[in-house]
Amino acid sequence: MGKNYIPIIDFESCSLTKDECSHEDLGRIGKQLVEEFSNVGFVYLKNYGFTDAYIDKLHEVTGRFFTSPIEDKMRYERKGASAFGYIEMEKENSTMNSKFPCDYKEAFNINGESLARDNSEWPDDIAPGFSEGILDFMTRSQKLSLRILHALAIGMGLKDENFFYKCHSKMHTKDSYTSAKTMYYPPIVHELKPGQLRHGEHADITTISLVFQDKVGGLQVKGLNGCYVDAKPIKDTVLVNVGDILQHWTNGRLKSTVHRVVAEAHEKQGRSTRRSLAYFSLPNNDGLFNKPLVYKDESLNNEDDLSIKPILLEKWLFEKMKQFWDVTEIE
């Protein structure tokens, strides 16, 4: 990390409270995002269109699910290769490395296709309002993500300023792995296993990700010097980070940064319940992982990938998810 802090960008001129925003404002904010993502890979956005009250309400609704008896929650367990459902305590290894213990957390994963199908089994019987709240959250988060990506396209000087719109046109369908995740970190009542974290260190396999924290800390971002910086909760902000796909597309210019969630049992935050919501933007499955971006400034264009055999994003993501979920196929 070129800086020892995570910068804050004021997104007001492009906020979701505005139906439209000017090309000038998108470009100005896009240049700020490019600059910071080139150094840190993470930024806080303020005045972006959500409020803490909205996120707190979602935490309250999803919290009803996580505090239900385990036998009720297991009725909604993520099965096989499905990207939809409950992931019980210490069943997910975010490090993608079996040498490390699984995360000290529970989660419920919601694939984007859930918005386009009727057969998802939502836990509304034990958590009234769960599906309504999450679906609204995903719709808003999709709009915010696309606006951020549009600003980035202009700020980066892409020849086609609608490139990110086009390659994310199938979000919330079976043809994109875009998803949301609600996470629940219970109080740590005993010493963790050696090497165990609330959320193991990892980088996101996304274009960009949105992270909505509650007021309990613990999220940390790894700098280029190998040291971690606290990503402390800041009122009425959302954390936005670059994922591996965008890092590859920009030839490493924008950084996909390793992060984790830590806490010790004796610390105040370790004795507290922590909650977070995340939204993971991913391109259309039929797009190419190794297709170079095309810039207005031709000197920035990278033709190296053109001689390499094309890699479908779906295939690349499948290989990544096999490490994460140990699956043989993905629904």
C-alpha positions as CSV (number, residue, x, y, z in Angstrom):
1,M,0.0,0.0,0.0
2,G,1.5,3.3,-1.1
3,K,-0.3,5.1,1.7
4,N,-0.7,4.0,5.3
5,Y,-4.4,4.9,5.3
6,I,-7.6,4.3,3.3
7,P,-8.7,7.5,1.6
8,I,-12.3,8.9,1.6
9,I,-13.9,10.1,-1.6
10,D,-17.0,12.3,-1.6
11,F,-19.4,10.7,-4.1
12,E,-22.2,13.3,-3.7
13,S,-22.2,14.5,-7.3
14,C,-22.7,11.0,-8.5
15,S,-24.9,9.7,-5.6
16,L,-27.7,7.3,-6.1
17,T,-30.0,10.1,-4.9
18,K,-29.5,11.6,-8.4
19,D,-31.2,9.9,-11.4
20,E,-28.4,11.2,-13.6
21,C,-25.0,12.7,-13.1
22,S,-22.9,14.7,-15.5
23,H,-20.0,13.3,-17.6
24,E,-17.8,15.9,-16.0
25,D,-18.6,14.7,-12.5
26,L,-18.2,11.1,-13.4
27,G,-14.8,11.8,-14.9
28,R,-13.6,13.9,-12.0
29,I,-14.6,11.2,-9.4
30,G,-13.3,8.5,-11.8
31,K,-9.8,10.1,-11.8
32,Q,-9.8,10.2,-8.0
33,L,-10.8,6.5,-7.9
34,V,-8.1,5.6,-10.4
35,E,-5.5,7.4,-8.4
36,E,-6.4,5.8,-5.1
37,F,-7.0,2.4,-6.4
38,S,-3.5,2.5,-8.0
39,N,-2.1,3.0,-4.5
40,V,-4.4,1.4,-2.0
41,G,-7.0,-0.7,-3.8
42,F,-9.6,0.4,-1.2
43,V,-11.5,3.6,-0.7
44,Y,-14.4,4.8,1.5
45,L,-17.2,6.5,-0.4
46,K,-19.3,9.1,1.5
47,N,-22.6,10.7,0.3
48,Y,-23.1,7.7,-2.0
49,G,-26.9,7.2,-1.5
50,F,-27.3,4.7,1.3
51,T,-27.6,5.6,5.0
52,D,-26.3,3.8,8.1
53,A,-30.0,3.5,9.2
54,Y,-30.8,1.5,6.0
55,I,-27.8,-0.9,6.5
56,D,-28.6,-1.2,10.3
57,K,-32.1,-2.3,9.4
58,L,-30.8,-5.0,7.1
59,H,-28.4,-6.2,9.8
60,E,-31.4,-6.4,12.2
61,V,-33.5,-8.4,9.7
62,T,-30.6,-10.8,8.8
63,G,-29.7,-11.0,12.4
64,R,-33.0,-12.8,13.1
65,F,-31.9,-15.6,10.8
66,F,-28.4,-15.9,12.4
67,T,-29.7,-16.0,16.0
68,S,-32.2,-18.7,15.1
69,P,-31.6,-22.3,16.3
70,I,-29.0,-24.1,14.2
71,E,-31.6,-26.8,13.1
72,D,-33.7,-24.0,11.6
73,K,-30.8,-22.4,9.8
74,M,-29.6,-25.7,8.4
75,R,-32.8,-26.1,6.5
76,Y,-31.4,-23.3,4.3
77,E,-27.9,-24.7,4.0
78,R,-26.0,-24.0,0.8
79,K,-26.0,-27.4,-1.0
80,G,-23.4,-28.8,-3.3
81,A,-22.3,-26.3,-5.9
82,S,-25.1,-23.9,-5.3
83,A,-24.1,-20.2,-4.7
84,F,-27.3,-19.7,-2.6
85,G,-27.8,-20.5,1.0
86,Y,-26.5,-20.7,4.6
87,I,-22.9,-21.4,5.4
88,E,-22.5,-22.6,9.0
89,M,-19.9,-21.7,11.5
90,E,-16.3,-22.6,10.6
91,K,-17.3,-24.1,7.2
92,E,-15.8,-21.5,4.9
93,N,-12.1,-21.1,4.3
94,S,-11.5,-17.6,2.8
95,T,-7.8,-18.2,2.5
96,M,-8.3,-20.9,-0.2
97,N,-5.6,-22.8,1.7
98,S,-6.4,-25.9,3.7
99,K,-3.4,-25.3,6.0
100,F,-5.4,-22.6,7.7
101,P,-8.5,-23.2,9.8
102,C,-11.9,-22.1,8.5
103,D,-13.3,-18.7,9.3
104,Y,-14.9,-18.0,12.7
105,K,-18.1,-16.7,11.1
106,E,-21.4,-17.7,9.6
107,A,-22.8,-16.4,6.3
108,F,-25.7,-16.5,3.9
109,N,-24.7,-16.2,0.2
110,I,-27.2,-14.9,-2.4
111,N,-26.3,-15.3,-6.0
112,G,-27.5,-12.7,-8.5
113,E,-29.8,-15.2,-10.2
114,S,-31.9,-15.2,-7.1
115,L,-33.5,-11.9,-8.3
116,A,-34.5,-13.6,-11.6
117,R,-35.9,-16.9,-10.3
118,D,-38.9,-18.0,-8.2
119,N,-37.5,-21.2,-6.7
120,S,-35.0,-19.7,-4.2
121,E,-35.8,-20.9,-0.7
122,W,-35.6,-17.8,1.3
123,P,-35.7,-18.0,5.2
124,D,-38.6,-15.6,5.6
125,D,-40.3,-18.0,8.0
126,I,-37.6,-17.5,10.6
127,A,-36.5,-14.0,9.5
128,P,-39.5,-12.1,8.2
129,G,-38.4,-9.5,5.6
130,F,-35.2,-11.3,4.7
131,S,-35.8,-11.8,1.0
132,E,-37.4,-8.3,0.6
133,G,-34.5,-6.6,2.3
134,I,-31.8,-8.5,0.5
135,L,-33.4,-8.1,-2.9
136,D,-33.7,-4.4,-2.4
137,F,-30.1,-4.2,-1.2
138,M,-28.9,-6.0,-4.3
139,T,-30.8,-3.9,-6.7
140,R,-29.4,-0.7,-5.1
141,S,-25.9,-2.1,-4.9
142,Q,-26.0,-3.1,-8.6
143,K,-26.9,0.5,-9.5
144,L,-24.1,1.9,-7.3
145,S,-21.5,-0.6,-8.6
146,L,-22.3,0.2,-12.2
147,R,-22.1,4.0,-11.5
148,I,-18.7,3.5,-9.9
149,L,-17.5,1.4,-12.9
150,H,-18.8,4.0,-15.3
151,A,-16.8,6.7,-13.4
152,L,-13.8,4.4,-13.6
153,A,-14.1,3.9,-17.3
154,I,-14.2,7.7,-17.9
155,G,-11.5,8.4,-15.4
156,M,-9.2,5.7,-16.9
157,G,-9.7,7.1,-20.4
158,L,-11.2,4.0,-22.0
159,K,-12.0,4.3,-25.6
160,D,-15.5,2.8,-25.0
161,E,-16.7,4.6,-21.9
162,N,-19.6,2.1,-21.7
163,F,-17.3,-1.0,-21.7
164,F,-18.0,-1.9,-18.0
165,Y,-21.7,-1.5,-18.5
166,K,-21.6,-3.9,-21.5
167,C,-19.6,-6.6,-19.9
168,H,-21.8,-6.4,-16.7
169,S,-25.1,-6.5,-18.6
170,K,-26.1,-9.9,-17.3
171,M,-25.8,-9.2,-13.5
172,H,-28.6,-10.8,-11.5
173,T,-29.1,-13.6,-14.1
174,K,-27.8,-17.1,-14.4
175,D,-25.1,-15.8,-16.8
176,S,-23.2,-13.9,-14.1
177,Y,-21.7,-14.9,-10.7
178,T,-22.5,-11.5,-9.2
179,S,-23.6,-12.1,-5.7
180,A,-24.3,-10.6,-2.2
181,K,-23.3,-12.0,1.2
182,T,-24.5,-11.3,4.7
183,M,-21.9,-12.2,7.3
184,Y,-22.3,-12.8,11.1
185,Y,-19.4,-12.9,13.4
186,P,-20.5,-14.2,16.9
187,P,-18.6,-13.2,20.0
188,I,-15.3,-15.2,20.5
189,V,-16.0,-17.1,23.7
190,H,-12.8,-19.3,23.6
191,E,-9.3,-19.1,22.2
192,L,-9.2,-19.4,18.4
193,K,-7.4,-22.2,16.7
194,P,-3.8,-21.4,15.7
195,G,-3.9,-19.3,12.6
196,Q,-7.7,-18.9,12.7
197,L,-9.3,-15.5,12.0
198,R,-12.8,-14.2,11.9
199,H,-12.3,-13.9,8.1
200,G,-9.2,-15.3,6.6
201,E,-6.9,-13.1,4.5
202,H,-7.9,-13.1,0.9
203,A,-8.3,-10.9,-2.2
204,D,-11.7,-10.7,-4.0
205,I,-12.2,-12.5,-7.3
206,T,-14.4,-9.7,-8.5
207,T,-14.4,-6.6,-10.7
208,I,-15.2,-4.4,-7.6
209,S,-16.7,-5.2,-4.2
210,L,-18.8,-3.1,-1.8
211,V,-18.4,-3.7,1.9
212,F,-20.9,-2.3,4.4
213,Q,-19.7,-2.7,8.0
214,D,-21.4,-2.3,11.3
215,K,-19.8,-0.3,14.1
216,V,-17.6,-3.2,15.3
217,G,-14.1,-3.1,13.8
218,G,-11.7,-5.8,12.8
219,L,-11.3,-5.4,9.0
220,Q,-7.7,-4.9,7.9
221,V,-6.1,-4.2,4.5
222,K,-2.6,-5.3,3.7
223,G,-0.2,-2.8,2.4
224,L,2.6,-3.3,-0.1
225,N,5.1,-3.3,2.8
226,G,3.3,-6.4,4.2
227,C,1.8,-4.5,7.2
228,Y,-2.0,-4.3,7.8
229,V,-4.0,-1.1,8.1
230,D,-7.2,-0.9,10.0
231,A,-10.3,-0.2,7.8
232,K,-12.2,1.3,10.7
233,P,-16.0,1.8,10.4
234,I,-16.8,5.4,9.4
235,K,-20.3,6.7,9.7
236,D,-22.4,6.7,6.4
237,T,-19.6,5.3,4.2
238,V,-19.2,2.2,2.1
239,L,-15.8,0.6,1.4
240,V,-15.1,-0.1,-2.2
241,N,-12.3,-2.4,-3.3
242,V,-10.7,-3.6,-6.5
243,G,-10.9,-7.3,-7.3
244,D,-8.6,-9.6,-9.2
245,I,-10.5,-9.3,-12.5
246,L,-10.1,-5.5,-12.6
247,Q,-6.5,-5.8,-11.5
248,H,-5.8,-8.1,-14.4
249,W,-7.7,-6.0,-16.9
250,T,-5.7,-3.0,-15.9
251,N,-2.4,-4.9,-16.1
252,G,-1.9,-4.4,-12.4
253,R,-2.4,-0.6,-12.4
254,L,-5.4,-0.9,-10.1
255,K,-4.6,-3.1,-7.0
256,S,-6.6,-6.0,-5.7
257,T,-5.6,-5.9,-2.1
258,V,-5.5,-8.7,0.4
259,H,-7.7,-8.1,3.5
260,R,-8.9,-10.0,6.6
261,V,-11.0,-9.6,9.7
262,V,-9.2,-10.1,13.0
263,A,-10.2,-10.1,16.7
264,E,-8.9,-11.6,19.9
265,A,-11.2,-13.1,22.6
266,H,-9.9,-10.7,25.2
267,E,-10.5,-7.6,23.1
268,K,-13.7,-5.6,23.2
269,Q,-14.4,-6.2,19.5
270,G,-13.7,-9.9,19.9
271,R,-16.4,-10.0,22.6
272,S,-18.9,-8.3,20.4
273,T,-21.0,-9.6,17.6
274,R,-19.8,-8.2,14.2
275,R,-22.0,-8.0,11.1
276,S,-21.3,-7.0,7.5
277,L,-22.9,-7.0,4.1
278,A,-21.0,-7.3,0.9
279,Y,-21.9,-7.1,-2.8
280,F,-19.6,-8.7,-5.4
281,S,-19.8,-7.4,-9.0
282,L,-18.7,-9.9,-11.6
283,P,-18.8,-9.6,-15.4
284,N,-20.9,-11.7,-17.8
285,N,-19.7,-15.3,-17.8
286,D,-19.2,-15.4,-21.6
287,G,-16.7,-12.5,-21.4
288,L,-12.9,-12.9,-21.6
289,F,-10.7,-12.8,-18.5
290,N,-7.6,-11.9,-20.6
291,K,-9.0,-9.4,-23.0
292,P,-7.0,-6.2,-22.8
293,L,-8.7,-2.9,-22.2
294,V,-8.6,-0.3,-25.0
295,Y,-7.7,3.3,-24.1
296,K,-8.1,6.5,-26.0
297,D,-4.4,7.1,-25.4
298,E,-3.0,4.3,-27.6
299,S,0.3,4.3,-25.7
300,L,-1.5,2.8,-22.7
301,N,-2.9,-0.2,-24.7
302,N,-1.4,-3.6,-23.9
303,E,-1.4,-6.0,-26.8
304,D,0.4,-8.8,-24.9
305,D,-2.8,-10.7,-24.1
306,L,-3.9,-10.8,-27.7
307,S,-1.4,-13.6,-28.5
308,I,-2.6,-15.7,-25.6
309,K,-5.4,-18.3,-25.9
310,P,-8.6,-16.6,-24.8
311,I,-9.8,-17.5,-21.3
312,L,-13.5,-17.4,-20.6
313,L,-14.4,-15.6,-17.4
314,E,-16.7,-18.5,-16.4
315,K,-13.8,-21.0,-16.7
316,W,-11.4,-18.7,-14.7
317,L,-14.0,-18.2,-12.0
318,F,-14.8,-21.9,-11.9
319,E,-11.2,-22.7,-11.2
320,K,-11.1,-20.1,-8.4
321,M,-14.3,-21.2,-6.8
322,K,-13.1,-24.8,-6.8
323,Q,-10.4,-23.8,-4.4
324,F,-12.9,-21.8,-2.3
325,W,-15.8,-24.2,-2.1
326,D,-14.3,-27.5,-3.2
327,V,-16.9,-28.1,-5.9
328,T,-16.9,-30.0,-9.1
329,E,-19.5,-27.8,-10.8
330,I,-21.1,-24.5,-10.2
331,E,-24.8,-23.7,-10.5
